[in-house]
Structure formats: structure tokens, C-alpha cells
Amino acid sequence: MPDQALQWKPQLSNQKGPKYLALVRALREGIREGKLMPGQKLPTVRDLAWRLGVTPGTVARGYQIATQEGLLQAEVGRGTFVSIQSARLGPTEPLYSNSSYEYREGQNDGVVDFRSPILPDVGQAAALSRAMAEAAREVNDQYLKYPGLRRDAYCREAVLEWFPPGFSLRSLVTVEDVVLTLGGQNGLSLVMQCCLRGDRPVVFAEELAYPGFRHAARLHRAEIQPIALDDEGMIPEALDHAARRYNGQLVFITPDAQNPTAVRMGTARRIAIAEVARRHNLQIVEDDCYTAPVTNLPAMRTVAPERSWYVTSLSKTISAGMRFGIVVAPDGMGEAGRLTAQHSYFGLPRPVTDMVTRLFTSGDAMRLRFAAQAEMDRRLKMAINILGAQEITWQEGLSFLWMRLPLGWRSSTFVRMAEAEGVLLRSADEYVLQDGHAPNAVRIALSGGVSEELMCQALTRLTVLLQNQPNDLPV
């Protein structure tokens, strides 16, 4: 019997949808039909990938979903087995027989993507076109030179206009504090290059955190220690406990719009985090790339100016394709940050700095920022009206919300069933750090790139899904 399972080769060519979901359905069908028996060992990821002509990542993801559903069980050092708890399963047709969604490889017809915010066009295309045309008319010999440490000063000066009146950094930041980066992700990497020392530096991050931080830490050979969260974000006592146990160098937080939970950190909590950071000599990375609407809450760069790195970008409000990010370095560290940027990528391309400077100095950047947030806020309230019976965390003007699933649902199962209905989401699993516990929740990012009608239809399909217990649904 084990040999039979090891030689198992499902036929995926006649299955609809992504290959990893087709593999899950084939596993479910094989167990239901008795072709795969409880306790049997399955082929290794690489072996099955080679036989099926797909990538190992496709098989690994299919195995992971099937394991989360209880179809399989993985044993370290031994392999993957059909779960001894696997029951005979029902039909493997789509969730709803009248579903209008049909996924075709390489196409996204009818799919609504709520995985990452998609900006609405509130005038960005026209503004960028104007800025590009104006910059093109003034090309000079500066384009023949490397950007240099000082040649972007004109753009750094203009960037100060990104901090609106009422924001705590407005009157504190100078042009010498600013470092220009190739987007927010590049900004995180630059801070790590400036701060981390040693072969295996330790960094602290929220137990549910933006995956890009995890990837950047891995590139810098850093070990991440997760810190517990509550309804205000990172818990200072948990950070203090971890800092006493590990010799950390840096702590990553998102105080204004925690990603993915959408909670906001109060002033007292920010001060407490800063006190812990001082006690243990930690540098603070404040991620504000979602640029939540302006509040009277102080930025960490205001609370602890000697150790806080403020990171933001234009990606969530104006243009993700511009790849323009801003780092406000701690007091006296701006030159070190720009030197790191020089050594890493020689500074931003001149066409980008010329265009962005015109966006800021013309007032277009601020106008577009608030217009995009207003549009996202309008769509957010539509989403809340549709999903209102669910447990949701959100903020006005923010482009995503956090939804805890009803009892009985697993986030991975819900995401898979939503995908079968043409709605793409991110489960809590994607934000969990190593050895962390994923709550049964999903993040829903708003899509400004689809019609309101299509967006509402997709959200309504989610509410229909949530009205049922997963064990009662045909799979």
C-alpha cells in the first residue's frame, strides 16, 4: 500500500483553477475514492513536482493547504502522509454550482483581488504625465552625472511638503534628516543596513507583521523575534521581556495603521515603547507606508528622535509604480543614511526625483493623497455596510480592513473557498512570524481598480460564504 501512494500521480490537466488548488482537489478525490488510504506516505515535494511538470512551490502549497484541512499530516524527518483521521469526503465540484467565476490559467476574468490595495485613479495619471513632460523639457547635463550625496537636495527639500499641517513631523524634520529610497520596502532594507551588526542580528517585530519586513530581515541574515499584540498594537511588556532574553538591535512597529490588524497605537503606548527601546538600546523602525489620515498622535520619530527611523512612500496613495520612498533618519543620522543609499544604489534616478519634485511643489501630491484616501474611505464604508455583521477592525480612510472569522472557520479554508468564488484575500497565515499562532482572520484590501458594482458583488459572495459552517459546505 505505501508503494501505491508513493507512485501516485494525479491528473491535473482536467482540473479548473490554479495548479495548487487542483492538487488539493485531487488529494481530496483520491482519499474519497480510496486510492489514497489513511497512513500512506505521499511522494516528496520535488518528486511529485517533477512527475507533474510543475514547480516544487506549487506542490508544497497544495500539501500545506491539505494539511491545514486535516487531509494530510506532515512528520518532520519522515515525510507527508495521508491523515489517519481523513474521512471519506463528498463531491469535489465548485462551492456553488451556479458560480459565474471560472478561473482560466493566465487570465483573471471576473476575479476581484482584495489581496493588496489597488489605487483608484483620482488624477494621478494626468498629474504624472504633466510632471514627466515638464521634467523632460528641462533635461540638462545633470543627467550625465551620478546622483551623488548632495545632488538630490532639491527633491529632499520638496519632500517636506509630504508632511501635512497638523502632523507631528511637519515642524521637526529638516532636509538633512531625509533619505530618498526606491519605495518603502527599499527603505526598510536601508535602515537594516544602517543599524544591524554581526552575523545573526536579532530584530523584534509585531507577531502579525507586513511580510516584506520578514523578507528584508532574511536578506540581512537577521533573526526575527515576534512580540505579542493587543488592540493597541505591540505590548511594551512583551517587548521588554524579549529584549531581556535576546540581544536585539532593532524593533519594527506600525503604530498608526497596524498591518494587517488595522489597530492604532495611543500616545501613552508609544511613549512606553520608546522607553523600552531606550532601556535596551534598540533602534525603532516606524512603518507609515499606509499613510493613515492625519491625527494628533505623535510619530515615534517625535517621541524618540534619537533612535527612530520613519519610513513612508507614495505607493499607497499616489503611485506604486514610481517606487519612491522616504526615510526620516534619527537626529544626526541623515548623512549616514544617504551614504548607505549611495553605496547601495547611488541614489534615485534623476527622472524620478525631477518628476516627484514637481508633484510636491505644485501641490498635486498632497491633493492626490487626500483624494485617494477619500475615495478609499467611501469604498471602505460600503464594504463595512455589506460585512457589518462580522467582527471587523478598520480606520477611516485606510485602504484595508481586518475581519475575524466566525467560529468553525479556518482562515486558509476560507481563503481557498473565496478564491473558488473569484475573490482573492490574504489569510492571517501570511503575516505570522516563525512559530507564531495565526488567528482565524483575513485581511481585505480595497480595490480601486474595479467598479463599485463588482466590488460589492464580491463582498456579498463573502457574506454568503460566512453564513455557512465550512463543514456543511460541499467541497
Buried (B, 14 or more C-beta within 10 A) or exposed (E): EEEEBBEBEBEBEEBBBBBBBBBBBBBBBBBBEEBBBEBBBBBBBEBBBEBBEBEBEBBBBBBBBBBBBEBBBBEEEEBBBBBEEBEEBEEBEBBBEEBEBEBEEEEEEBBBBBBBBBBBEBBBEEBBEBBEEBBEEEEEEEEEEEBEBEBBBBBBBBBBBBBBEEBBBBEBBEBBBBBBBBBBBBBBBBBBBBBBEEEEBBBBBBBBBBBBBBEBBEEBEBEBBBBBBEEBBBBBEBBBBBBEEBEBBBBBBBBBBBBBBBBBBEEEBBBBBBBBBEEBEBBBBBBBBBBBBBEEBBBBBBBBBBBBBBBBBBBBBBBBEBBBBBBBBBBEBBEBBBEBBBEBBEBBBBEBBBBBBBBBBBEBBBBBBBBBBBBBBBBBEBBBEBBEEBEBBBBEBBBBBBBBBBEEBBBBBBBBBBBBBBBBBBBBBBBBBEEBEBBBBBBBBBBBBBEEEBBBBBBEBBEEBBEBEBEEEEB
